[in-house]
């Protein structure tokens, strides 16, 4: 089925397309509506798109890593139970998988969620009363299959949540937009799609800081929104809730987003606390060490900081700053790789000042639960103590978004390391270079 450019732009909100390829779609979508100068700005990125190059190739995956469903487990269940297995494309859907497990469980009179092998199995007498003509060995085998499927289902649910937090930590509520809201205005849709693509760029192995998402192309697209009478500011606020965007929203719309972001903060707070309790993170340095679940922690930290940033922006947009006098949960710092930290120190740097602030403030999840107090004044005092501007650094006010970055082509990355040739990048990634793991010699022949 042929997709329109607008449909492709909408689909990209859930993917990890390069900004160059999104720029190409925008050039095609807006066409003659663009001035010569605007086309020239867009072509800075579009000229690097796969469409403008013969036999073009990128080593970068154009989607987020998707959870692995229960295809194998469902196939086994289909052989053992008198119920056909789920279709392969349904095994990634937790709701459908749960319904299937519940349905199959009835064949051995097992209740969903009762998985203790010692206490929840039916003994010989109970199986006979239930009308089950199964040997103990056969029954035990089926019981184990179902308990494993339920455990795998819980893992699948967690992985889908991680994907949601990953996307949210990158581009806010962009991936939550409905087609109707996204497609309501062309200029708004183009800005959202390009800005989200810039937000979704992978992190580079560097001490110079990551690329800023709001570049000269995003600025040009945003200027078209400012000049249009039909701009969908509500949709833009899902991705880019600056004060000059939020001023166009009604108080009801702002309140809606405020409530949604606070709900996100509450949910992430519980997961952060759980991960913190399991990982034994060294708060003083935030350097990864063995036993730290750095992947989960950094996903949650990214989502927390994005949600917090947007929530604070909405608090100010609604004129409710007094809330921060009572509750002002801090940022959550990501865990850093030891080699990056060592590189930073050897280059004359020192521990990030934000780390000093983070380790002195109450833990954010304790603030949200009410077991600890953290006010704006407390945050300002700690920031001042360490020579950090609490407003410019985004600890107490909406993060300043005035700078416009220069467009820079998307690098081909292998575990954060830039490799100029995409074919070489693919080879190095498959062989395990820069992964911190043993090189796969079989890929070197």
C-alpha positions as CSV (number, residue, x, y, z in Angstrom):
1,X,0.0,0.0,0.0
2,X,1.4,3.4,-1.1
3,X,1.9,5.8,1.8
4,X,1.7,9.6,1.3
5,X,4.5,11.8,2.6
6,X,2.4,13.0,5.5
7,X,1.8,9.4,6.5
8,X,5.5,8.7,6.3
9,X,6.2,11.7,8.4
10,X,3.6,10.5,11.0
11,X,5.1,7.0,11.0
12,X,8.6,8.5,11.6
13,X,7.4,9.7,15.1
14,X,7.6,6.0,16.2
15,X,10.9,5.3,14.3
16,X,14.4,6.5,14.3
17,X,14.8,8.0,10.8
18,X,17.7,10.2,10.1
19,X,16.9,13.9,9.9
20,X,18.2,13.9,6.4
21,X,15.5,11.6,5.2
22,X,12.8,13.5,7.1
23,X,14.1,16.7,5.4
24,X,13.7,15.0,2.0
25,X,10.1,14.1,2.8
26,X,9.4,17.7,3.9
27,X,10.9,19.1,0.6
28,X,8.5,16.8,-1.3
29,X,5.5,17.6,0.9
30,X,5.8,21.4,0.9
31,X,7.2,21.7,-2.6
32,X,6.5,25.2,-4.1
33,X,5.2,26.5,-0.8
34,X,8.9,26.9,0.2
35,X,10.8,30.0,-0.7
36,X,14.1,29.7,-2.4
37,X,15.9,30.5,0.9
38,X,13.8,27.9,2.8
39,X,14.6,25.2,0.2
40,X,18.3,26.0,0.5
41,X,18.1,25.6,4.3
42,X,16.3,22.2,3.9
43,X,18.6,21.0,1.2
44,X,21.5,21.1,3.7
45,X,20.0,18.0,5.2
46,X,18.0,16.6,2.3
47,X,21.1,16.4,0.1
48,X,22.3,13.7,2.5
49,X,19.1,11.6,2.3
50,X,19.2,8.1,0.9
51,X,16.8,9.1,-1.8
52,X,19.2,11.6,-3.3
53,X,22.1,9.1,-3.6
54,X,22.4,6.2,-6.0
55,X,23.0,2.9,-4.1
56,X,22.8,4.9,-0.8
57,X,23.1,3.0,2.4
58,X,23.2,3.7,6.2
59,X,24.4,1.3,8.8
60,X,22.1,2.9,11.4
61,X,18.9,1.1,12.3
62,X,15.9,3.2,11.3
63,X,13.7,2.1,14.2
64,X,13.9,1.7,17.9
65,X,14.7,-1.8,19.1
66,X,11.4,-3.6,19.4
67,X,10.6,-6.1,22.2
68,X,10.9,-9.8,21.3
69,X,7.5,-11.4,21.6
70,X,6.4,-15.0,22.4
71,X,6.5,-16.5,18.9
72,X,8.5,-19.5,20.0
73,X,6.6,-20.1,23.2
74,X,3.2,-19.8,21.4
75,X,4.4,-22.3,18.8
76,X,5.3,-24.8,21.5
77,X,2.0,-24.2,23.3
78,X,0.2,-24.8,20.0
79,X,1.7,-28.2,19.8
80,X,0.9,-29.2,23.4
81,X,-2.6,-27.7,23.8
82,X,-5.8,-28.2,21.8
83,X,-5.7,-24.5,20.8
84,X,-4.0,-23.2,17.7
85,X,-1.0,-20.9,18.4
86,X,-1.3,-17.1,18.0
87,X,-0.2,-15.7,14.7
88,X,3.4,-14.5,14.7
89,X,2.4,-10.8,14.3
90,X,0.1,-11.1,17.4
91,X,2.8,-12.5,19.7
92,X,4.2,-9.0,20.3
93,X,0.9,-7.7,21.7
94,X,0.8,-8.2,25.5
95,X,-3.0,-8.0,25.6
96,X,-3.5,-10.7,22.9
97,X,-0.8,-12.9,24.5
98,X,-2.4,-12.6,28.0
99,X,-5.8,-13.6,26.5
100,X,-4.2,-16.6,24.8
101,X,-2.5,-17.7,28.0
102,X,-5.8,-17.4,29.9
103,X,-7.6,-19.4,27.3
104,X,-5.1,-22.2,27.1
105,X,-4.7,-22.3,30.9
106,X,-8.4,-23.4,31.2
107,X,-7.5,-26.7,29.6
108,X,-5.6,-27.7,32.7
109,X,-7.8,-25.7,35.1
110,X,-5.0,-23.3,35.9
111,X,-5.8,-19.8,37.1
112,X,-3.8,-17.0,35.5
113,X,-1.3,-15.6,37.9
114,X,-1.1,-18.7,40.2
115,X,2.3,-20.0,39.2
116,X,3.8,-21.5,42.3
117,X,4.9,-25.0,41.5
118,X,4.6,-26.2,45.0
119,X,1.2,-24.8,46.0
120,X,-0.8,-23.9,42.9
121,X,-0.7,-27.2,41.0
122,X,-3.6,-29.6,41.2
123,X,-2.8,-32.9,42.9
124,X,-4.1,-36.3,41.6
125,X,-7.4,-36.0,43.4
126,X,-8.1,-32.4,42.2
127,X,-7.2,-33.3,38.6
128,X,-9.7,-36.2,38.8
129,X,-12.4,-34.0,40.2
130,X,-11.7,-31.4,37.4
131,X,-12.1,-34.1,34.8
132,X,-8.4,-34.0,33.7
133,X,-7.2,-37.3,32.3
134,X,-3.6,-36.4,32.5
135,X,-0.6,-38.1,34.0
136,X,1.3,-36.1,36.7
137,X,4.3,-35.8,34.3
138,X,2.1,-34.5,31.5
139,X,0.3,-32.1,33.8
140,X,3.5,-30.8,35.3
141,X,4.9,-30.2,31.8
142,X,1.9,-28.1,30.7
143,X,1.9,-26.2,34.0
144,X,5.6,-25.3,33.6
145,X,5.0,-24.2,30.0
146,X,2.2,-21.8,31.1
147,X,4.2,-20.4,34.0
148,X,7.1,-19.7,31.7
149,X,4.8,-18.0,29.3
150,X,3.4,-15.8,32.0
151,X,7.0,-14.9,33.1
152,X,7.9,-14.0,29.5
153,X,4.7,-12.0,29.2
154,X,5.8,-9.8,32.2
155,X,9.2,-9.3,30.5
156,X,7.4,-8.4,27.3
157,X,5.3,-5.8,29.2
158,X,8.4,-4.3,30.8
159,X,10.2,-4.1,27.5
160,X,7.3,-2.3,25.9
161,X,7.4,0.2,28.8
162,X,11.1,0.7,28.3
163,X,10.5,1.4,24.6
164,X,7.8,3.9,25.6
165,X,10.2,5.6,28.1
166,X,13.0,5.6,25.5
167,X,10.8,7.4,23.0
168,X,9.5,9.8,25.6
169,X,13.0,10.6,26.9
170,X,14.0,11.5,23.4
171,X,11.1,13.3,21.8
172,X,8.5,13.9,24.6
173,X,4.9,13.1,23.7
174,X,5.6,13.1,19.9
175,X,4.9,9.4,19.6
176,X,1.6,9.9,21.5
177,X,0.1,12.2,18.9
178,X,-2.9,10.9,17.0
179,X,-3.0,11.0,13.2
180,X,-5.8,13.5,13.3
181,X,-3.9,15.9,15.5
182,X,-0.6,15.5,13.6
183,X,-2.2,15.9,10.1
184,X,-4.4,18.8,11.0
185,X,-1.8,21.3,9.9
186,X,1.0,20.7,7.3
187,X,3.6,23.2,8.7
188,X,3.1,21.9,12.2
189,X,3.5,18.3,11.1
190,X,6.7,19.0,9.3
191,X,8.3,20.8,12.2
192,X,7.2,18.1,14.7
193,X,8.6,15.3,12.5
194,X,11.9,17.0,11.8
195,X,12.4,18.1,15.5
196,X,11.5,14.6,16.7
197,X,14.1,13.1,14.3
198,X,16.7,15.4,15.7
199,X,15.8,14.5,19.2
200,X,16.0,10.8,18.4
201,X,19.7,11.0,17.3
202,X,21.9,8.5,19.0
203,X,24.4,9.6,21.6
204,X,28.0,10.0,20.4
205,X,31.1,8.9,22.3
206,X,32.4,12.4,23.1
207,X,33.2,14.8,25.9
208,X,32.2,17.8,23.8
209,X,28.5,17.4,24.4
210,X,25.7,16.0,22.1
211,X,24.1,17.7,19.2
212,X,21.3,20.0,20.1
213,X,18.1,19.1,18.4
214,X,16.9,22.6,17.6
215,X,19.0,23.5,14.6
216,X,18.7,26.0,11.7
217,X,16.4,23.7,9.8
218,X,14.1,23.2,12.8
219,X,14.2,27.0,13.3
220,X,13.2,27.7,9.7
221,X,10.3,25.2,10.0
222,X,9.2,26.7,13.3
223,X,9.3,30.2,11.8
224,X,6.8,28.9,9.2
225,X,4.5,27.9,12.1
226,X,4.8,31.3,13.7
227,X,3.8,33.0,10.5
228,X,0.8,30.7,9.8
229,X,-2.7,31.3,11.1
230,X,-3.5,27.5,11.1
231,X,-0.7,26.2,13.2
232,X,-1.6,23.4,15.5
233,X,0.1,24.6,18.6
234,X,-1.5,21.8,20.7
235,X,0.3,19.2,18.6
236,X,3.6,21.1,18.7
237,X,3.4,21.4,22.5
238,X,3.6,17.6,22.7
239,X,7.2,17.8,21.3
240,X,8.4,21.3,21.9
241,X,6.6,23.0,24.9
242,X,8.5,26.3,25.0
243,X,6.8,29.3,26.5
244,X,6.2,30.8,23.0
245,X,4.4,27.6,22.1
246,X,2.4,27.2,25.3
247,X,1.2,30.8,25.2
248,X,-1.1,29.7,22.3
249,X,-2.8,27.0,24.4
250,X,-5.8,27.4,26.5
251,X,-5.5,26.9,30.3
252,X,-7.5,23.7,29.8
253,X,-5.0,22.3,27.3
254,X,-2.0,23.3,29.5
255,X,-3.7,21.7,32.5
256,X,-4.2,18.5,30.5
257,X,-0.5,18.3,29.5
258,X,0.5,19.3,33.1
259,X,-1.5,16.4,34.5
260,X,-0.2,13.9,32.0
261,X,3.4,14.8,32.6
262,X,3.0,14.6,36.3
263,X,1.4,11.1,36.0
264,X,4.5,10.1,33.9
265,X,6.8,11.5,36.7
266,X,4.9,9.4,39.3
267,X,5.2,6.2,37.3
268,X,8.9,6.7,36.5
269,X,9.6,7.6,40.1
270,X,8.6,4.2,41.3
271,X,10.7,2.4,38.6
272,X,13.7,4.6,39.4
273,X,13.4,3.7,43.1
274,X,13.2,0.0,42.2
275,X,16.2,0.2,39.9
276,X,18.2,2.3,42.4
277,X,17.5,-0.4,45.1
278,X,18.8,-3.2,42.9
279,X,21.8,-1.5,41.3
280,X,23.9,-0.1,44.2
281,X,24.8,3.0,42.1
282,X,27.7,5.2,43.3
283,X,25.8,8.5,43.7
284,X,29.0,10.5,44.3
285,X,30.3,10.0,40.8
286,X,27.5,8.3,38.8
287,X,30.2,6.2,37.0
288,X,29.0,2.7,35.9
289,X,30.4,-0.2,37.9
290,X,29.7,-4.0,37.7
291,X,26.2,-4.8,38.9
292,X,24.6,-1.5,37.8
293,X,21.7,-1.9,35.4
294,X,22.9,1.2,33.5
295,X,20.7,0.5,30.4
296,X,17.4,0.6,32.4
297,X,18.7,3.4,34.6
298,X,19.6,5.7,31.7
299,X,16.4,5.1,29.9
300,X,14.4,6.0,33.0
301,X,16.7,9.0,33.8
302,X,16.2,10.3,30.2
303,X,12.4,9.9,30.5
304,X,12.3,11.5,33.9
305,X,14.4,14.6,32.9
306,X,12.3,15.1,29.7
307,X,9.0,14.7,31.7
308,X,10.3,17.0,34.4
309,X,11.5,19.6,31.9
310,X,8.1,19.7,30.2
311,X,6.2,19.7,33.5
312,X,8.2,22.7,34.8
313,X,7.5,24.5,31.5
314,X,3.8,24.0,32.0
315,X,3.9,25.1,35.6
316,X,5.4,28.4,34.5
317,X,3.0,28.7,31.5
318,X,0.1,28.4,33.9
319,X,1.5,30.9,36.4
320,X,1.7,28.2,39.1
321,X,5.4,28.7,40.1
322,X,4.4,28.7,43.8
323,X,4.0,24.9,43.5
324,X,7.8,24.7,43.2
325,X,8.1,26.4,46.6
326,X,6.7,23.3,48.1
327,X,7.8,20.5,45.7
328,X,10.6,20.8,43.3
329,X,12.0,17.4,42.5
330,X,15.5,17.5,41.0
331,X,16.9,16.0,37.9
332,X,18.2,12.4,37.6
333,X,21.7,12.0,36.3
334,X,22.6,9.3,33.9
335,X,25.3,6.7,34.6
336,X,28.5,7.5,32.7
337,X,30.9,5.0,31.2
338,X,34.2,5.0,33.1
339,X,36.3,5.5,29.9
340,X,34.3,8.6,29.0
341,X,34.9,10.0,32.5
342,X,38.6,9.1,32.4
343,X,38.9,10.8,29.0
344,X,37.2,13.9,30.4
345,X,39.6,14.1,33.4
346,X,42.6,13.6,31.1
347,X,41.4,16.5,29.0
348,X,41.5,18.8,32.0
349,X,37.9,18.5,33.0
350,X,36.4,17.6,36.3
351,X,33.3,16.0,37.8
352,X,30.2,17.5,36.2
353,X,28.8,20.2,38.5
354,X,25.3,18.8,38.0
355,X,26.5,15.6,39.8
356,X,27.5,17.7,42.8
357,X,23.9,19.1,42.9
358,X,22.3,15.7,42.3
359,X,24.1,14.0,45.2
360,X,23.2,16.7,47.7
361,X,19.5,17.0,46.9
362,X,16.9,14.5,48.2
363,X,16.2,11.7,45.8
364,X,13.5,12.7,43.4
365,X,11.3,9.7,44.0
366,X,11.4,10.4,47.8
367,X,10.2,14.0,47.1
368,X,7.3,12.8,45.0
369,X,6.2,10.2,47.5
370,X,6.4,12.8,50.3
371,X,9.1,11.1,52.4
372,X,11.5,13.9,51.7
373,X,11.2,17.6,51.0
374,X,12.8,19.5,48.2
375,X,11.8,23.1,47.4
376,X,13.0,25.5,44.8
377,X,14.9,27.5,47.4
378,X,16.7,24.3,48.4
379,X,17.7,23.6,44.8
380,X,18.8,27.2,44.3
381,X,20.9,27.1,47.4
382,X,22.7,23.9,46.4
383,X,23.3,25.1,42.8
384,X,24.7,28.4,44.2
385,X,27.0,26.5,46.5
386,X,28.5,24.7,43.5
387,X,28.7,27.7,41.3
388,X,25.8,26.6,39.0
389,X,23.1,28.9,37.7
390,X,19.9,27.1,38.7
391,X,17.8,28.8,36.0
392,X,20.2,28.5,33.0
393,X,20.9,24.9,33.8
394,X,17.2,24.1,34.0
395,X,17.1,23.0,37.6
396,X,14.4,25.5,38.7
397,X,13.0,27.0,35.5
398,X,12.1,25.8,32.0
399,X,15.4,25.1,30.2
400,X,16.4,28.0,28.0
401,X,15.9,27.2,24.3
402,X,17.2,30.3,22.5
403,X,20.3,28.9,20.8
404,X,20.0,27.6,17.2
405,X,22.5,24.9,16.4
406,X,24.2,24.6,13.0
407,X,23.0,21.5,11.0
408,X,25.5,18.7,11.1
409,X,25.1,15.5,9.1
410,X,24.1,12.4,11.0
411,X,27.2,10.4,11.8
412,X,27.4,6.7,11.2
413,X,28.0,5.4,14.8
414,X,29.2,2.1,16.1
415,X,28.4,2.1,19.8
416,X,28.8,5.8,19.8
417,X,32.0,5.9,17.9
418,X,31.8,7.8,14.5
419,X,32.8,5.7,11.5
420,X,32.8,7.5,8.1
421,X,32.0,4.6,5.9
422,X,28.5,3.0,6.6
423,X,29.6,-0.4,5.1
424,X,32.6,-0.5,7.4
425,X,30.4,0.6,10.3
426,X,28.1,-2.4,9.7
427,X,31.1,-4.7,9.6
428,X,32.6,-3.3,12.8
429,X,29.2,-3.5,14.6
430,X,28.7,-7.2,13.7
431,X,32.2,-8.0,14.8
432,X,31.6,-6.3,18.2
433,X,34.1,-3.5,17.9
434,X,33.7,-0.7,20.5
435,X,31.1,-2.7,22.4
436,X,33.3,-3.5,25.4
437,X,33.0,-7.2,24.6
438,X,35.2,-9.7,23.0
439,X,35.7,-9.3,19.2
440,X,33.9,-11.9,17.1
441,X,36.8,-13.3,15.1
442,X,34.5,-15.2,12.8
443,X,33.5,-11.8,11.3
444,X,37.1,-10.9,10.4
445,X,37.6,-13.5,7.7
